[in-house]
């Protein structure tokens, strides 16, 4: 049995759009599914989306051929155009892989936004989950920047 691995991951991006547009892209599941998948071969499918304090999203992700990773995001605190705090659990084939607490903070930088994404992650499968989470989040945030570069 693997011991629970705890880590805090911090990601920062300067997003080339005003805070209001970045917040809207975080809130909208259609937009999230466009920029959120970490690669061309991956997909995120929202089976339920309720972006509000106390709401939750249920989603599937993974390869386009087999999105077999299941997640539930619960929104704990939302301050429009400022921050989103959520908890998330990820499982595959009935096995819980991790649980996390994430804070997304938006800071205006003229016509751009500084996005700080902080996740406290508890991995139940060891270092591979941490590495996968880190790689996936970096790729998704890079996609968010590209999404706004393409929608100028």
SVG drawing of the C-alpha trace seen along z (x, -y; Angstrom):
<svg xmlns="http://www.w3.org/2000/svg" viewBox="-25 -49 32 51">
<polyline fill="none" stroke="black" stroke-width="0.4" points="0.0,0.0 1.3,-3.4 1.5,-6.1 -0.5,-9.3 1.8,-11.9 1.0,-15.5 2.3,-18.4 1.5,-22.0 1.8,-23.1 1.8,-26.7 1.4,-27.7 1.4,-31.3 0.5,-32.6 0.1,-36.1 -3.1,-35.6 -3.5,-38.1 -7.1,-39.1 -8.8,-41.3 -9.9,-39.6 -13.5,-39.6 -12.8,-37.5 -10.5,-35.1 -13.0,-34.6 -15.7,-33.9 -13.4,-31.3 -13.0,-29.6 -16.8,-29.6 -18.0,-28.4 -17.7,-24.6 -17.8,-24.9 -14.8,-27.2 -13.1,-25.0 -13.4,-22.0 -11.8,-23.9 -8.6,-24.9 -8.6,-22.5 -7.5,-19.3 -3.7,-19.1 -3.0,-17.7 -4.5,-17.2 -5.1,-13.6 -6.9,-14.3 -10.5,-15.4 -12.6,-16.7 -16.3,-15.9 -18.6,-17.7 -21.5,-15.4 -22.7,-18.0 -21.6,-21.6 -22.8,-23.9 -20.3,-26.8 -21.6,-28.5 -20.7,-28.5 -22.0,-25.1 -22.2,-23.8 -20.3,-20.9 -19.0,-19.6 -18.8,-16.0 -16.5,-15.2 -14.6,-12.5 -11.2,-13.0 -8.3,-11.1 -7.6,-10.1 -10.2,-10.9 -10.6,-7.2 -11.2,-6.3 -11.9,-9.2 -11.8,-6.8 -10.7,-9.2 -13.6,-10.6 -13.6,-13.8 -15.9,-15.8 -15.2,-19.4 -17.0,-21.2 -17.0,-25.0 -16.4,-26.2 -15.9,-29.9 -16.3,-32.1 -15.7,-35.9 -16.4,-37.0 -13.4,-38.3 -11.2,-37.7 -10.9,-34.0 -12.4,-30.5 -11.7,-27.9 -12.7,-24.3 -12.1,-20.8 -11.7,-17.9 -11.5,-14.2 -10.2,-12.1 -10.8,-8.3 -10.3,-5.7 -12.0,-2.3 -13.5,-2.9 -10.2,-3.7 -9.6,-7.1 -6.4,-8.6 -6.2,-11.9 -8.1,-14.7 -7.2,-18.4 -8.0,-21.9 -7.4,-24.5 -7.4,-28.3 -7.4,-30.3 -6.6,-33.9 -7.0,-36.6 -5.1,-39.9 -5.6,-42.6 -2.4,-43.6 -3.7,-46.4 -5.4,-44.5 -3.9,-41.2 -4.5,-39.0 -2.0,-37.4 -3.5,-33.9 -2.1,-32.1 -3.3,-28.5 -2.4,-26.9 -3.3,-23.3 -2.8,-21.3 -2.8,-17.7 -3.1,-14.4 -2.0,-11.6 -3.1,-8.1 -0.9,-6.5 2.4,-8.2 4.6,-10.5 3.1,-9.6 -0.1,-11.4 1.9,-14.5 3.9,-14.5 0.8,-13.9 -1.1,-16.7 1.8,-19.1 2.2,-18.3 -1.5,-18.4 -2.0,-21.7 0.9,-23.4 -0.3,-22.2 -3.9,-23.4 -2.8,-26.8 -0.6,-27.2 -3.7,-26.3 -5.6,-29.0 -3.0,-31.6 -3.2,-30.3 -7.0,-30.3 -6.9,-34.1 -4.2,-34.7 -6.5,-33.1 -9.6,-35.0 -8.2,-38.5"/>
</svg>
